[in-house]
Amino acid sequence: MRDDRTYPAARPWTREPWPWILMSGPAIVVVAGFVTLGIALATDDGLVADDYYKQGLAVNQVLRREARARELGISATATIRGGSVRLALRGTNGPVPELRLLLIHPTRSGRDQNVVLHASGSAYEGRFVPAPGEPRLLVLEDAGSLWRLTGSWNGREPRAELMP
């Protein structure tokens, strides 16, 4: 025979702490999985090229353009302040009407910028959208894609050297 005084009334399982404690771990993992999925779908890493074979074939052309700049003795100094860039070009036989400067982000291709530089006196000037503190690879090309210079900019210093 059961004596109600010795056994307290059983509570429903929803009032017990242990089922909730045991279910919280898997629930947190499911929520974290959905958050990770959302981040993966919302951002593009930009590290893998779709046309990797074509880019591999283009390497020889890039090397030829850098060798041509080395033969001509072309070099440049870029002064970058805010959203403007001023470039002093050395070693060309005459004025180059237009130059292209690519500001390449090291890991995010979506943050790359293409700046057209126009002659302004003895230098070339152009404007871009600034991203303070972000380092960039700098690639300078002439409009005819005959030569190419490269350099790096740490995002803080106002000057960067470009060499073949």
C-alpha positions in Angstrom: 0.0 0.0 0.0 1.3 3.5 -0.9 1.6 6.2 1.6 1.3 9.7 0.1 3.1 11.3 3.0 6.4 9.5 2.2 6.4 10.1 -1.6 5.9 13.7 -2.8 3.6 14.2 -5.9 5.5 13.7 -9.2 6.0 16.9 -11.1 5.6 17.0 -14.9 8.8 16.6 -16.9 8.6 20.2 -18.1 9.2 21.3 -14.5 12.4 19.2 -14.1 15.7 20.9 -14.9 17.6 17.9 -16.3 15.7 17.4 -19.5 16.2 21.1 -20.4 19.9 21.0 -19.5 20.4 17.9 -21.7 18.4 19.4 -24.6 20.2 22.8 -24.5 23.5 21.4 -26.0 22.0 20.0 -29.2 19.8 23.0 -29.5 22.8 25.4 -29.3 24.6 23.3 -32.0 21.6 23.5 -34.3 21.3 27.3 -33.9 25.1 27.7 -34.5 24.8 25.6 -37.6 22.1 27.8 -39.1 24.1 30.9 -38.2 27.2 29.4 -40.0 25.0 28.6 -43.0 23.7 32.1 -43.1 27.3 33.5 -43.0 28.4 31.2 -45.7 25.6 32.1 -48.0 25.9 35.8 -47.4 29.6 36.2 -48.0 31.8 35.2 -50.9 35.3 34.3 -50.1 36.5 35.1 -53.7 39.5 32.9 -53.4 38.7 30.3 -56.0 38.8 31.4 -59.7 36.3 29.9 -62.1 38.6 30.3 -65.0 41.8 29.1 -63.4 43.0 27.4 -66.6 42.8 30.7 -68.6 44.5 32.5 -65.7 47.3 30.0 -65.8 47.8 30.5 -69.5 47.9 34.3 -69.0 50.8 34.1 -66.6 53.3 34.1 -69.5 51.8 37.3 -70.8 52.1 39.0 -67.4 55.7 37.9 -67.2 56.4 39.3 -70.6 54.9 42.7 -69.6 57.0 42.8 -66.5 60.1 41.9 -68.4 59.3 44.7 -70.9 59.0 47.2 -68.0 62.3 46.0 -66.7 63.9 46.5 -70.2 62.6 50.0 -70.4 63.7 50.8 -66.8 60.2 51.9 -65.8 59.4 52.5 -62.1 56.9 54.5 -60.2 56.1 56.0 -56.8 52.5 56.3 -55.6 51.4 58.8 -53.0 48.1 57.8 -51.5 46.1 60.1 -49.3 42.4 59.5 -48.5 40.7 58.6 -51.7 43.2 60.1 -54.1 46.4 58.7 -55.6 49.2 60.7 -57.3 51.7 58.7 -59.2 55.2 59.8 -60.4 56.3 57.6 -63.3 60.0 57.3 -64.2 61.7 55.7 -67.3 59.1 56.3 -70.1 60.2 57.9 -73.3 57.3 60.2 -73.5 54.0 61.0 -71.7 51.6 58.1 -71.4 48.0 59.4 -71.9 46.3 57.0 -69.4 47.3 54.5 -66.8 45.4 51.8 -64.9 46.1 51.2 -61.2 44.6 48.1 -59.7 44.2 48.1 -55.9 43.9 44.4 -55.1 42.8 43.2 -51.7 44.8 40.2 -50.5 41.9 37.9 -49.7 38.6 39.6 -50.9 38.2 40.1 -54.7 35.0 42.0 -54.1 37.1 44.8 -52.5 39.4 45.2 -55.5 39.4 48.6 -57.2 40.4 49.7 -60.7 41.6 53.3 -60.8 42.1 55.2 -64.1 45.0 57.7 -63.8 45.1 60.7 -66.0 48.1 62.9 -66.7 48.2 66.0 -64.5 51.4 68.0 -65.2 54.4 65.7 -64.6 52.3 63.1 -62.5 49.2 61.0 -62.9 46.2 61.4 -60.6 43.0 59.4 -59.9 40.4 58.8 -57.2 39.2 55.6 -55.5 37.0 54.6 -52.6 39.3 54.6 -49.5 39.4 51.6 -47.1 41.7 52.8 -44.2 44.2 50.4 -42.9 43.6 47.6 -45.4 46.7 46.5 -47.2 46.6 46.2 -51.0 48.7 44.8 -53.9 49.2 47.6 -56.4 49.4 46.8 -60.2 50.1 49.6 -62.6 49.6 49.0 -66.4 49.6 51.3 -69.4 46.5 51.5 -71.5 48.0 49.4 -74.3 49.0 46.6 -71.8 52.6 46.7 -73.0 54.2 46.8 -69.6 53.3 46.3 -66.0 54.6 47.3 -62.5 53.7 45.8 -59.1 54.1 46.9 -55.6 52.4 46.6 -52.2 50.8 49.2 -49.9 50.2 48.6 -46.3 47.1 50.9 -46.1 48.7 53.3 -43.6 51.8 54.8 -45.2 51.3 57.5 -47.8 53.9 56.1 -50.2 54.3 52.9 -52.2 57.0 51.9 -54.7 56.1 50.0 -57.9 58.7 48.0 -59.7 58.7 45.5 -62.6 
